[in-house]
């Protein structure tokens, strides 16, 4: 059986993790700090704070900005549940908007959803292709939209407009107008979960890129404190002479990254552009070539104008099929010993969000994208021979169902 997305765990990673284990320093320490610094250099943002997951990172940012009861956060229907769940955790209302045919949120749909309750815009880089960040940034800075913003916290007053918080769980290494994901808007959060391009087993990062009125060093410290129970010193800081004493200055969370995780991340980041992205791009391009002659294949565009994907997903759509037919095609592919997936079932179709009054009928493009989408395996150790096997299984299954 060809798996869908196993993580890459080779000897380089084993050696680095072994070295960390032998060092006796396995929680947040020097490796985590080094990983944060290397991520900042790689992405070109102002500062980076690593955390236990992208979900934790998104929630920490929302809470730092003061999002709470009565506030609204605009996000696409087409995303994983974490994007919306963190808004609910904060007591705010997720305002879903439809996406475009490229799976990403559209600027026009964002504009139509903005109200005086809107505090944050959360674009999501589906499949690894960046959203239209210049247009989104310009939208929130425009006088007509900025005048609708009602600041209710000190940080909101300081920014003076809606915050743009990018859910870039899929897009590390992606580019938009020659700039890397992580440096494209106010705040960006990455995921390093086991199925992502850059893996730390579990983990995430908050990339800080706020305007100059914010002290990024202080903000970095704030996120470190929030991710460690509100404790004003981590274990590394307490190793210094006379620094054993600490204080709890907030009721924080427990979502710090460990040095074990960071060690994996450092290995992967060092070879990311020269190795991981090269292989993922090669697999993606092979799929494009293999499906290009089939009239039923709607092939994803990894390199639209001014953008380049991180090649996280190959999101194939089958033209002219129903959701039921798509599901039958998936069943046939699995029978041929190839694992595939669907990204994503729109959130208004999930029981929790349906129970809160959301209706998928209000988001026709999202439903159309979802009903015809099949995500194909794309991971480092997938051989060219297996890429061909995947494509053959898809072709055989589609033509069986359509004929």
N, C-alpha and C positions, 0 to 999 in steps of 0.2 A: 504494500500500500504506500503510495506517495503521500507523505504528510502535507499539511497545509503550510505551517510556518514554524518549524523547530528552531530554537536558538542555536547560534554558533558557539560551541564550547570546545576550544582547541587547546593545545599544549601551552601556548603563550598565556592564555587566560588562567589555566590551571597553575602554571608557575607563579604568576603574579599573585593570585589568591593565596597560594601556599606561602609565599613570602610574607604576605600580610598576616596570616595566621601565626607564623613563626615569630613575627615582630612583637606579638602580644598586644597590638593595638588594633582592635577590630570594630569598635564603634566609631562615631564621628571623630575624625582626627586628621592627620596630615594628608592622607590620600584624598579625603573628601575636599579639603581646602585646595589641593592641587587640581583636582578635577574641575572645581568651580572656576579656577583661574584659566584653565585650558579651554573650557567651554566659552568663556568670555572672549578669549583671543580668537577662537574659531568663528564665533557668530558675529562679533563686532559690536555687541551691545555694551552697556556701561558697567554692569555687574551681574553676577549670577549666584543664586542661593539654591543648593541642592536639597531635595526633600525626599520623602519616602515614596511618593507617587505623584503623577500629574494631577490626580484628583485632589490630593492634599494641597498641591501648589495653587490650583485654581481657587479653592476655598480660602486659603490664607490670603490671597490677593483681594478677594471680595470682602473679607472681613477687615483687612487693613484699610480698604477704601470706605468702610462704613456701610456696606450694603445690608439692608435689613427690612423689617416689616414695612409694607407699603411701597417699597421700591420695585422697579421693573428692570429686568436684564434681557436684552434682545439676543437671540441665538437661533441657529438654523434647526429646523425639524430633523435634518439629515445629519445625525451625529450619534455617538455612543451616549448612553444614559448619564455618564459621569458629568458631562457638560451641563446638563440641566439639574441633576441631583444636587450639586453644590449650591445652586441658587436656592433650591427648596430648603436645604440645610440652614441657609442664612435667613430664612423667613421671608424671602422676596419672591416675586412672581416671574417665572420664565415666560417670556413673550416669544413664541415660536414664529418664524417667518419661513416662507417657501424658499427653495434654492433654484439655481439655474440648471441648465442641461449639463453643466460641467460638475455638478454635485455641490458646488460651493454657494454660500450665501451671496445674494445680490445687493448692491448698494441701494437700488431703488426700493427693494422690499424692506431694507433697514429703515430708510427714510420714512416710509409710510407707517412704520410701526412705532416711531418715536413719539413719546408723550412727555408731559412735565414730570412724570414719575420715573422716566428712564435714567438710570445711573451708569450702566455699563453696556457696551456692545461686545459680544463674544463671537467673533468669526472662528470658523473651524476649517483647517486645511485638509479637506477630505482626500485620502489616498496619497497625500504628499504634495499636492499642487497648492501653492499659496493663493490666498484670496487677493482681491484687488485692494491692497492696503493703502496705496496713495489716495484712492478715492474715498475709502472709509475714513482715513485720517483727515482729509479735507472736509468731509461731511460733518464730523464732530466739532471741527474748528470754525465752521461757517457761522456767521452771525445769526442767521435764522434759527439754527439748531442750538447753538451755544446759549442763545437767549431763553430757550426753554428749560435749561438746566437749573435745578433748584438744589444748591449745595446744602447739606445738613451736617457735615463733619468738617473738621479742620483740613483733612487731606483733600476732600472734595472742594473746599474753598481755595486751597492752594492750586489745584489743577484748573479749576474754573470751567470745567466742561465735563462731558461724559468720558469715562475711561474706555480705551480700547484694549481688551484683554484677549489675546490670540490663544486659542486652543490649538497648539501645534504638535499634538501628540504624534502625528504622522509625518511631520515635515522637517525634521532636523537634516540639514544639508541641502534643502531646497533653496532655490534662488528666485528673487523677484527684482528685476531691474539691477542685476549684478550684486545685490545685497543678499546676505544669507538670512534665512528664517532665524528668528531670535532678535533681530535688530530692525524689524520692519514696522513696529508700532510701540505703544507705551509699555506694555508688559506682554511677555510670551511665556507659555508653559509647555515644556517638553515632557514626553513619556519615555521611560527606558524599560518598560515592561518586557517580558520574555518574548513577545511576538513582534516587537518593534525593530527598526533598522539597527539602532544602537542600544544594546542591552546592558542592564546592570542587574538582571534577574527581576527585581522590582526597583522602582525609583522614578524620580522626575527632577525637573529643574525649573526655577523661576528666573527668567531673563528680564532684568530691569533695564528699561531704556527710556525712562521718564524725562521730561524736559529739565532744564538746568536749575529750576527753582527747588528741585528736590535733591537732598543730600543722599546720594546713593550708598555711601558707606553706612550712614545711619539706618537707611532702609534695609540694607543687607543684614545688619545686626538685628533689626526688628524681626525679620523673617526667621533668622536663626533662633531667636528667643521664642517666637510663636510656635516653632516646630519642635521645641523641647520644653514643654510644660510651662512656658513663661519664665524659664530659668535664665538668669542674666549671664551665666557662664557655662560653657560646655565642658566636657571632661578634659579636653586638651588645654583649655584656658586654666583649669584648676591645677594643672601640673606645675605651674610656675611657683617659685618660692613665695610664700605668704599669700597665695591666692586660693586657699581652700574654701574660704567662705563665699557663699553665693546668696542671692535673693530671688524670690519669686515675684515678678513685677506684673504678671498677667496670668489669667487662667488659660494657659496655652494648650497645645496639643502634643501628641507624641508621634511625630512623622519625620524625624531626621533621617538623613542618609548615613549609612555606615561606611567604614573604610573598605570592607569586603566588597560592597557594591561598587564603590568608587574605583577600586582596583580593576574591576572588570571594565568599567567605563573608560578608564585611561588607556587600556590596551585597544579597545575598539575605536576610540576617538583618534588615536595616533595613526591608525591605518584606514580610517573611514573613507576619505576622499580617494585614496590611491588603490583601495582594495574592495571594500564593501559596496560603495556606490558604483564602482566600475562593473562589478558582477551583477548587481541588481539591474542596472541599466541594460546590460547585455541580455539578460533574461527578458526584460520588458520588450526590447526591440525584436527579439526572436519571436515573441508572441505576436507582435504587430505584423511581422512578415508572414507568419503562419496563418493568420486569420484574414489577411488583407484581400484574399480572392473570394471570400464568402459574402454574399449579399446580405445575409442575415446578421452579420457581425457588426456591431457598433463599437469601434475600437477607441479606447480612452486616449486622450492627447496629453502626453507627459511634458510637452514643450510648447505650450501656447505662447503667444507673443509676450515678450518680456519676462517669461517665467520658465523655470525648469523644476520638475518634480524631484522628490527624494526617492521616487520609484518604490514607495512603500507597498502599494497595492496595484494589481492589474484588474481594473473594474470593467469587465466585459459586459456589454448589454446585448440582448438578443432582440432584434427588431420584430415587432408584430406578434409577440407572444403575450399571453395572460400570465398573471401571477401563478395560477395553477399549472400551466404548461412549464413555466420556469422551474417550479418545484419538481416536476416530473423529470425534467432534464437533469437537475442536480442529483436526483435519485439514481438515474442511469449512470452518471459520471462516477458516483461512489461504487456502483456495481462493477465498474471497470477498474477499481482499486486506485482511484485518484481522489484525494480530499480537496474539496472546494469550500467556499463560504459565501456569505452575503453581507455586504457592508453598505448601509445598515438598514435595519427595520426602523422606519421613522418613528420618533418618540410618540406622536399622537396615536400610534397603533398599539402602544404598550398599555397594559391594564391600569397601571398607576396613573398615567397621564390621561387616559380616556376617562377615568373616574373623576378627574378634575375638570372635565368639560372640553378637552381638546378633541378635534374631529379631523381625521386624515382627509376628508373631503375638502377641507379648506386649503389643502396643500397639494394641488394636483401634480405639479412637476416632481415633487419629492416622491409621491406615490408611483408615478410612471417610472422614474429612475429605479426605485427599489424593486418594482414588480418584474423588471426585466434584467436585473443585475446578477452576475455571478463573479465572485472574486477568485482568481486562479492563484495557485502557489507561486510565490516569488521570494526565494530566500537564498542565502549565500551558497549552501552546499547542494542546491538543486542542479543536477548535471544537465548538459545539453541534451543527452539522450532522454532524460526524464521530462524535459521541457517539451520535446516532441511527443512523448507519450501522453502528457497532459493535453496537448492540443488535439491529438487524435481522439482521445476520449471525449473531449468536448464536441468535436465535429460529429462523431458517431452518434452521440447522445442527442444533440440538437436535431440532426437529420432524421433520427428515429421518431422523435416526438412530432416534428413538423410534417413528416410524411406519413 
